[in-house]
Amino acid sequence: MIPRTYAQWRHCITVECGIPLSADFIAQRLAVWRNPGLEETQRFRRLYGYAHWQAVQHWLVQAAQEQEAAAAAEPPLAASAQQTG
């Protein structure tokens, strides 16, 4: 199934594929998808179309924004405890 919404896409990536939406993963994927000259990007656009390519970029940005919002809302003590671990 090709995801048509952010919720479907997120479920597909994190649950079905088992890929955590980490900041590194998001940055890496955006670097590829934002470079239309790369073979991987061209192949994706051929297989899934321009609209889906654009949607996936938007969903990656949305996931990054959610991470930033969650990190900003996290109490400082909890953040430092996670880092020390």
C-alpha positions as CSV (number, residue, x, y, z in Angstrom):
1,M,0.0,0.0,0.0
2,I,1.3,3.4,-0.9
3,P,0.6,5.8,2.0
4,R,-1.8,8.7,1.2
5,T,-1.6,10.5,4.5
6,Y,1.0,11.5,7.1
7,A,-0.4,9.0,9.6
8,Q,-0.3,6.1,7.0
9,W,3.3,7.1,6.0
10,R,4.5,7.3,9.6
11,H,2.9,3.9,10.4
12,C,4.5,2.4,7.3
13,I,8.0,3.7,8.2
14,T,8.0,3.2,11.9
15,V,5.9,0.1,12.4
16,E,5.9,-1.9,9.1
17,C,9.5,-1.1,8.2
18,G,10.7,-0.7,11.8
19,I,12.7,2.4,11.0
20,P,12.8,5.0,13.8
21,L,12.2,8.6,12.5
22,S,15.4,9.9,14.1
23,A,16.8,13.3,13.3
24,D,19.6,11.7,11.4
25,F,17.3,9.5,9.3
26,I,15.1,12.5,8.4
27,A,18.1,14.7,7.5
28,Q,19.5,11.9,5.3
29,R,16.3,11.3,3.5
30,L,15.6,15.0,2.9
31,A,19.1,15.5,1.5
32,V,18.4,12.8,-1.0
33,W,14.8,13.8,-1.9
34,R,15.7,17.4,-2.3
35,N,18.4,16.6,-4.9
36,P,16.5,15.9,-8.1
37,G,19.7,15.0,-9.9
38,L,20.4,11.9,-7.8
39,E,19.5,8.5,-9.4
40,E,17.7,7.4,-6.2
41,T,15.5,10.5,-6.4
42,Q,14.8,10.1,-10.1
43,R,13.9,6.4,-9.6
44,F,11.5,7.3,-6.7
45,R,9.8,9.9,-8.9
46,R,9.5,7.5,-11.8
47,L,8.0,4.8,-9.6
48,Y,5.7,6.9,-7.3
49,G,5.2,10.1,-9.2
50,Y,5.9,13.8,-8.5
51,A,3.0,14.3,-6.1
52,H,4.1,11.5,-3.8
53,W,7.7,12.6,-3.9
54,Q,6.5,16.1,-2.8
55,A,4.3,14.5,-0.1
56,V,7.1,12.4,1.3
57,Q,9.3,15.5,1.6
58,H,6.5,17.3,3.4
59,W,6.0,14.4,5.8
60,L,9.7,14.2,6.6
61,V,9.6,17.9,7.5
62,Q,6.5,17.4,9.6
63,A,8.2,14.5,11.5
64,A,11.2,16.8,12.1
65,Q,8.9,19.6,13.4
66,E,7.1,17.1,15.7
67,Q,10.5,16.0,17.1
68,E,11.6,19.6,17.7
69,A,8.3,20.4,19.4
70,A,8.6,17.3,21.6
71,A,12.1,18.2,22.6
72,A,11.2,21.8,23.4
73,A,8.3,20.6,25.6
74,E,10.5,18.1,27.5
75,P,11.6,19.2,31.0
76,P,15.3,20.0,31.1
77,L,15.9,17.4,33.8
78,A,14.4,14.6,31.7
79,A,16.4,15.7,28.7
80,S,19.7,15.6,30.7
81,A,18.8,12.2,32.2
82,Q,18.3,10.7,28.7
83,Q,21.6,12.0,27.5
84,T,23.4,10.4,30.4
85,G,21.4,7.4,30.2
